[in-house]
Amino acid sequence: MTDHQQPLGSGFGPRTTASEVLAGIDLTGKYAIVTGGHSGLGLETTKALAAAGAHVLVGARTPVAARTATRDIPGVSVDALDLGDLASVDLFARRLLGSGRHIDMLINNAGIMACPETRVGPGWEAQFATNHLGHFVLTNRLWPLLDGGARVVSVSSAGHHASPIRWDDVRFEHGYDKWLAYGQSKTANALFAVHLDRIGRDHGIRAFSLHPGKIFTPLQRHLTRSEMTAEGWLDASGNPADPTFKTPAQGAATQVWAATSPRLDGLGGLYCEDCDIAIRAETADEPFVGVKAYATDPEEAERLWELSAETTQIATAG
């Protein structure tokens, strides 16, 4: 069997911006949903898609702030969506299903990182719940609007290298580590795309996950300056110190590429980075590059899908 988890030679790279990957692509008439599309990488994604002609619906936990952030972008609307609250996810989905409008792109972008131990719903660990379970439910609820041709993009991270799915303690009930919890949630994002693509391809639904790169955005809100200095992201004066960091426009490029590139037609279930399909981490000569085998394992992906369906008690597709 051919392993498609290898670069295509897209012609783009780490410094490519979201608008550059859309050069020559007309999205007029296309409908895109971007969760968290009013802040950080999400806002840059919204701007780029809208500039190419798409209508973009931003799902936001704080609709007032989202409307303020997007008010000058033509073709953008906002609706309330709290991914940590499945009742909110259900209401958001119901409103969309009521409109009956086909969705061409669903970009599951919103997320939280390295937060203090927080419980949502019936005691779910917040990073797993928000980054994975909320998007899992949203995508399944929107299945009728995706059916017939859509791309679903799951924003993962190289942070997935920190942890596979912790099957013996997914909820971190026996000791919380914020970075392991983040890593598990990002592995979940990648595995979600693997199984979604497997069950969706016959319906024209293809799925991808990705690492956007390192970017200063509100995602770092839970980190202290000393933590970021220790990581080498900031110098002693608090100034950016890591030259590999991208701008938000560059960071948004890979998710926009995954959602729109004709080079990906006929493909799916793949993990991308730097506007191309990523290599396998086991072949990389430096850490946090490429995708770990456990994040693309179809059996792990199916097991996670079943766990997520049981956890959320939602009727799933496939």
C-alpha positions as MATLAB code, in Angstrom:
seq = 'MTDHQQPLGSGFGPRTTASEVLAGIDLTGKYAIVTGGHSGLGLETTKALAAAGAHVLVGARTPVAARTATRDIPGVSVDALDLGDLASVDLFARRLLGSGRHIDMLINNAGIMACPETRVGPGWEAQFATNHLGHFVLTNRLWPLLDGGARVVSVSSAGHHASPIRWDDVRFEHGYDKWLAYGQSKTANALFAVHLDRIGRDHGIRAFSLHPGKIFTPLQRHLTRSEMTAEGWLDASGNPADPTFKTPAQGAATQVWAATSPRLDGLGGLYCEDCDIAIRAETADEPFVGVKAYATDPEEAERLWELSAETTQIATAG';
ca = [
       0.000    0.000    0.000;
       1.315    3.445   -0.926;
       2.176    5.680    2.010;
       0.783    9.104    1.135;
       2.245   10.635    4.313;
       5.114   12.275    2.447;
       5.628   15.769    1.005;
       4.189   16.621   -2.402;
       6.658   19.375   -3.200;
       3.960   22.036   -2.951;
       6.298   24.924   -3.749;
       5.365   26.596   -0.484;
       7.227   26.669    2.812;
       7.346   27.911    6.402;
       7.321   31.580    5.406;
       4.394   31.300    2.992;
       1.346   33.327    4.073;
      -2.309   32.357    3.967;
      -3.013   34.810    1.160;
      -0.111   33.447   -0.892;
      -1.443   29.887   -0.860;
      -4.740   31.239   -2.184;
      -3.202   33.134   -5.105;
      -5.212   32.237   -8.190;
      -7.882   30.333   -6.217;
     -11.422   31.717   -6.475;
     -13.630   30.748   -3.529;
     -16.667   32.725   -4.631;
     -19.799   30.898   -3.552;
     -17.937   28.645   -1.105;
     -19.027   28.453    2.512;
     -16.489   28.014    5.298;
     -16.909   27.550    9.034;
     -13.914   28.587   11.157;
     -14.082   27.913   14.879;
     -12.271   30.647   16.776;
     -12.038   32.540   13.502;
     -11.784   35.946   15.151;
      -8.445   35.623   16.950;
      -4.871   34.588   16.228;
      -4.528   32.087   13.397;
      -8.285   31.868   13.095;
      -8.589   35.561   12.265;
      -5.875   35.317    9.614;
      -7.661   32.290    8.170;
     -10.956   34.161    8.076;
      -9.342   37.156    6.373;
      -7.668   35.050    3.696;
     -10.720   32.936    2.860;
     -12.990   35.963    2.732;
     -10.542   37.857    0.501;
     -10.656   34.920   -1.938;
     -14.448   35.196   -2.124;
     -15.696   32.713    0.462;
     -18.456   33.442    2.935;
     -17.070   32.652    6.374;
     -19.050   31.874    9.501;
     -17.010   32.343   12.662;
     -17.974   30.238   15.654;
     -16.944   32.132   18.773;
     -17.320   31.731   22.521;
     -17.477   35.547   22.753;
     -19.619   36.695   19.805;
     -19.388   40.393   20.684;
     -15.584   40.300   20.566;
     -15.717   38.253   17.366;
     -18.026   40.740   15.648;
     -15.716   43.562   16.647;
     -12.654   41.737   15.303;
     -14.301   40.853   11.970;
     -16.563   43.840   11.351;
     -14.399   45.234    8.544;
     -14.110   41.912    6.683;
     -16.756   41.543    3.938;
     -18.565   38.224    3.780;
     -18.072   37.247    7.422;
     -20.756   36.422    9.967;
     -20.518   35.321   13.593;
     -22.458   32.898   15.771;
     -22.086   31.754   19.371;
     -20.112   28.547   19.923;
     -18.511   27.316   23.150;
     -16.710   24.066   22.361;
     -16.398   23.221   26.044;
     -20.196   23.186   26.371;
     -21.913   20.523   24.254;
     -25.267   22.262   24.652;
     -23.728   25.297   22.925;
     -22.283   23.059   20.203;
     -25.697   21.502   19.654;
     -27.441   24.874   19.368;
     -24.813   26.134   16.928;
     -25.234   23.007   14.809;
     -29.034   23.225   14.926;
     -28.958   26.757   13.572;
     -26.709   25.694   10.713;
     -28.762   22.601    9.929;
     -31.854   24.807    9.890;
     -30.289   26.954    7.170;
     -29.640   23.894    5.006;
     -26.587   25.521    3.430;
     -23.874   23.135    2.260;
     -20.509   23.578    3.997;
     -17.451   23.393    1.745;
     -14.813   23.864    4.449;
     -14.971   23.207    8.175;
     -11.814   24.429    9.875;
     -11.668   23.214   13.460;
      -9.225   25.869   14.566;
     -10.200   26.942   18.093;
      -8.289   25.565   21.031;
      -6.630   26.091   24.384;
      -3.079   25.252   25.473;
      -1.348   24.382   28.730;
      -4.094   25.713   30.948;
      -4.325   25.050   34.687;
      -6.302   21.927   35.522;
      -9.871   22.675   34.533;
     -12.916   20.435   34.344;
     -15.851   20.948   31.995;
     -19.042   19.006   31.388;
     -19.190   15.855   33.518;
     -15.595   16.215   34.694;
     -13.793   16.120   31.341;
     -10.271   17.532   31.219;
     -10.685   20.899   29.502;
      -8.008   20.643   26.801;
      -9.242   17.255   25.565;
     -12.838   18.424   25.805;
     -12.373   21.746   24.034;
      -9.737   20.844   21.458;
     -11.117   17.423   20.570;
     -14.546   16.483   21.930;
     -16.229   19.770   21.034;
     -14.995   19.546   17.456;
     -15.845   15.836   17.321;
     -19.463   16.575   18.194;
     -19.648   19.627   15.944;
     -18.370   17.757   12.895;
     -20.712   14.821   13.430;
     -23.700   17.108   13.920;
     -22.869   18.980   10.722;
     -22.391   15.802    8.678;
     -25.530   16.350    6.522;
     -24.159   19.728    5.420;
     -20.702   18.300    4.650;
     -22.035   15.306    2.730;
     -21.422   15.586   -0.998;
     -18.070   17.365   -0.964;
     -16.192   19.096    1.842;
     -12.842   19.374    3.538;
     -12.567   19.188    7.291;
      -9.342   20.596    8.706;
      -8.272   19.740   12.235;
      -5.655   22.078   13.687;
      -3.279   19.828   15.583;
       0.289   20.729   16.600;
       3.799   19.385   16.925;
       2.753   19.339   20.559;
       1.290   15.925   19.761;
       4.858   14.598   20.116;
       4.479   15.077   23.876;
       1.877   12.365   24.358;
      -0.125    9.651   22.639;
      -3.676    9.001   23.829;
      -3.391    7.991   27.488;
      -5.849    5.125   27.342;
      -5.382    4.294   31.015;
      -6.143    7.868   32.151;
      -7.567   10.023   29.341;
      -9.198   12.375   31.844;
      -6.027   12.904   33.920;
      -7.792   11.734   37.038;
      -4.523   10.476   38.539;
      -2.308   13.551   38.290;
      -2.518   16.475   35.888;
       0.278   17.682   33.626;
      -0.721   20.606   31.416;
       1.742   19.776   28.628;
       0.876   16.088   28.502;
      -2.798   17.060   28.435;
      -2.164   19.456   25.567;
      -0.124   16.831   23.720;
      -2.865   14.235   24.104;
      -5.473   16.660   22.766;
      -3.333   17.429   19.717;
      -2.789   13.711   19.058;
      -6.562   13.406   19.243;
      -6.918   16.134   16.605;
      -4.683   14.195   14.231;
      -6.361   10.835   14.876;
      -9.776   12.448   14.413;
      -8.829   13.435   10.866;
      -7.595    9.913   10.125;
     -10.866    8.201   11.008;
     -13.118   10.981    9.734;
     -11.448   10.677    6.348;
     -11.846    6.909    6.412;
     -15.614    7.059    6.921;
     -16.180   10.270    4.976;
     -14.390    9.695    1.700;
     -17.319    7.824    0.101;
     -19.438   10.877    0.914;
     -16.933   13.301   -0.601;
     -15.715   14.374    2.848;
     -11.928   14.495    3.155;
     -10.073   15.402    6.322;
      -6.619   16.694    7.173;
      -4.742   17.695   10.323;
      -1.742   19.975   10.626;
       0.929   21.696   12.638;
       0.697   25.470   12.023;
       4.154   26.218   13.423;
       5.191   28.291   16.416;
       3.388   31.628   16.512;
       2.750   34.190   19.215;
      -1.044   34.328   19.566;
      -3.547   34.394   22.447;
      -2.960   30.620   22.669;
      -0.088   31.401   25.054;
      -2.396   33.191   27.493;
      -1.848   30.578   30.200;
       1.963   30.716   30.033;
       4.100   33.005   32.163;
       6.905   35.098   30.771;
       9.421   33.006   32.699;
       8.048   29.811   31.122;
       8.398   31.249   27.635;
      11.902   32.479   28.445;
      12.854   29.007   29.653;
      11.570   27.574   26.378;
      13.778   30.030   24.468;
      10.808   31.808   22.945;
      11.625   35.099   24.697;
      14.890   36.652   25.810;
      15.573   38.005   29.298;
      13.941   41.299   28.340;
      10.761   39.627   27.122;
      11.466   40.091   23.425;
      10.958   37.333   20.826;
      14.123   35.212   20.712;
      13.286   32.204   18.535;
      13.807   32.936   14.811;
      11.709   29.927   13.805;
       8.509   31.590   15.033;
       6.089   32.520   12.264;
       3.841   35.530   11.873;
       0.114   34.827   12.311;
      -0.371   35.116    8.538;
       2.336   32.500    8.008;
       0.937   30.332   10.788;
      -2.507   30.304    9.182;
      -1.152   29.283    5.792;
      -1.057   25.527    6.325;
      -4.672   25.263    7.431;
      -5.779   27.407    4.503;
      -3.682   25.253    2.157;
      -5.181   22.061    3.606;
      -8.690   23.458    3.159;
      -8.291   24.624   -0.430;
      -5.287   23.241   -2.320;
      -6.099   21.363   -5.543;
      -2.910   19.358   -4.889;
      -4.791   17.526   -2.147;
      -7.701   16.443   -4.344;
      -8.230   12.716   -3.928;
      -6.158   12.592   -0.731;
      -7.065   12.700    2.940;
      -6.338   11.508    6.441;
      -2.933   13.182    6.288;
      -0.992   15.449    8.640;
       0.500   18.602    7.128;
       3.062   21.242    8.060;
       4.681   24.199    6.293;
       2.031   24.098    3.533;
       2.799   20.534    2.487;
       2.215   17.003    3.673;
       4.529   16.332    6.607;
       7.184   13.658    6.816;
       6.982   10.904    9.380;
       8.622   11.961   12.630;
      10.512    8.693   12.814;
      12.486    9.748    9.712;
      13.231   13.296   10.906;
      16.655   14.303   12.176;
      15.356   16.870   14.658;
      12.657   16.793   17.366;
       9.080   18.000   16.915;
       9.212   17.649   13.132;
       6.733   15.501   11.247;
       3.972   13.283   12.555;
       4.334   10.480   15.075;
       3.172    7.008   14.030;
       0.719    6.859   16.930;
      -1.016   10.001   15.607;
      -1.763    8.410   12.235;
      -2.494    4.841   13.328;
      -5.926    3.845   11.939;
      -6.618    1.457   14.807;
      -5.826    4.165   17.362;
      -8.032    6.531   15.353;
     -10.978    4.143   15.377;
     -10.546    3.475   19.083;
     -10.546    7.211   19.800;
     -13.639    7.682   17.643;
     -15.492    5.007   19.617;
     -14.342    6.460   22.947;
     -15.419    9.945   21.879;
     -18.840    8.726   20.777;
     -19.331    6.889   24.060;
     -18.076    9.864   26.082;
     -20.312   12.423   24.386;
     -23.289   10.114   23.813;
     -23.729   11.427   20.286;
     -24.960    9.483   17.288;
     -22.001    9.529   14.902;
     -21.567    9.180   11.180;
     -20.054    6.093    9.664;
];
